[in-house]
Amino acid sequence: MGDVSDRIGANVVGDWYTDDSCIDCDLCRQGATAHFRRDEEAGYSYVYHQPQTDEERLVCEDVMEGCPVDAIGRDGGNRDV
Amino acid sequence: MSEFRARFFSETSDEQWSDWRWQMQHRFRTCTDFERVLDLSAEERAAFDAAPDRLPLAVTPYMMELMWGSDSTDPIRRTMVPVADEFVRAEGEVEDPLGEDAHRPERCIVHTYPDKVLFLVTDHCATYCRYCTRARMVGRGELPPDRSVWEAGLAYIREHEEVRDVLLSGGDPLTLSDDRLDWLLERLHAIDHVEMIRIGSKVPAVLPQRITPDLVNVLRRYHPLWMSIHFTHPAELTPECAQACERLADAGIPLGGQTVLLKGVNDDPAVMRRLMLGLLKIRVKPYYLHQCDAIVGSSHFRTPVSVGQDIIRALHGHTSGYAVPAYMIDAPGGGGKVPVGPNYVESVDDGVWTLQNYAGDTYHYHEGQALVSAQLEREEMDRA
């Protein structure tokens, strides 16, 4: 699971986020297209749309489980980034 | 700071450059990225313009520096930058040349040999080789390094006591975090009948920054752990790569080199000799030379088998035996590896082997046991 203290600033406000250990592998963007997007300049993924429904949360949980470097977290609360 | 870095990554500190995550985050992945650094040939440009769903594309800045200033005939560049020939399907070329999908009892397990399984831990690589045997699955998000997927693979291995050798592959297992690798290795290591674990990786060649002291401290806990490292050309044997291999070897991990024979890259005896001798210097034993598998779009890489045999002939006897890999064809459809090295046996006649040595001289070897047997047979016939 990601580390909220290393949360990337590009993530939209909400529980779900990526942290700076992301290695730009595509997995979350391929598996949860509606929620993760690539920062083309910086070369990492960020959450651009927080999951709203249980179904969407399930999709995000799948990619969180699959993230090869555990860079995805869901304990971001409503922290202002 | 090198000229390449000064020109393209002038704001990047040494610490960032040496950080494997930074290297991953700054990989060259699109035509625009590549154009920033390379003068693309018409053949390369045509590949970028064509269907984007072929082999995925990624090159670390570290590797890009090795090919910077080159033209499209550069050997490293040929292995990493796509060309339009990738879209040509030649006779006999298939998506799954080794028939792996027919031997996948679990999503992450390929079980072809009696006592060994392949454990596909991820479909992600640090860089993507243009001739990848698993082009059909790499970089497509189809094989996430998900613990629930791995659990099924672990259960399969636990149930199959004949499995004594587990080879982690993918994708590249060393793109996983230390924690994820640790999780999997710990569970594999705890299975009594698993006698050895191997990791197949190209990371020491293309992302040597990944071989950190922390990673090595994880790996060294799971001996006997072996590593097969994919090398292609002597240009890959940089000081960074040497340091990565030194760290692994110092941790007691035996290192084997695996090389795919590729036209215009390493299909020259002098180049292969430099590679094999260079590997020994960085403590990697050349293990296999693979004939390139017949994946779709590989005809521009594949050589006649005789080229590989000539290369082995140029090595064997002419230099240290440790420098001579076994030359293999992976039998299409899942038949396993078949040695296809050159033949040094001229004839076998009545227990006498007529051999040709590396210099082309002829020698005779008498099988003592066979002669004794033949003599006994004659005596028996005489008695009868």
Interface residues (C-beta under 8 A of the other chain):
Chain A: D20 S21 C22 I23 D24 C25 D26 L27 Q30 G31 A42 G43 Y44 D62 V63 E65 G66 C67 P68 V69 D70
Chain B: R21 M24 Q25 H26 R27 P56 T122 H124 G139 R140 G141 P144 P145 D146 R147 S148 T175 L176 S177 D179 R180
